[in-house]
Amino acid sequence: MIRVDVTSPSPPYEQIRAQLAELIRCGVLDAGTRLPPVRQLAADLGLATGTVARAYKELEQSGHVTAKRGGGTRVLPQPQSQAARADLIRRHASTYLAEVTRLGGSVEEALTALREAAENTGALP
């Protein structure tokens, strides 16, 4: 769910913080959801544990999560915004379509690929 672009001018901890904050803000990560342990996420992303720990610490300071020793890091209740969620979906759709067209594909091919992916994952009846 989280991706880090090592070529980005934004530091890795900030990329992690921003992505998690967006997922929390849009309601993708509900209140009470436990984030992966620092060591696990660091290993998954190939980063130092201090990098992930800093991202989590900043999320805690901004009121997105709470951390308890032995209890993990959990998402705090946030004001829900359907508009924010819809905006995030639109941005991901735009990114996907830009990549399809960069590869020489059409809008129709992109839509077909989405339908096939939805059928393969059981998202469609």
Secondary structure, DSSP 4 states (H G I P E B T S, - for coil): -----TTSSS-HHHHHHHHHHHHHHTTSS-TTPBPPPHHHHHHHHT--HHHHHHHHHHHHHTTSEEEETTTEEEEPP----HHHHHHHHHHHHHHHHHHHHHTT--HHHHHHHHHHHHHHHT---
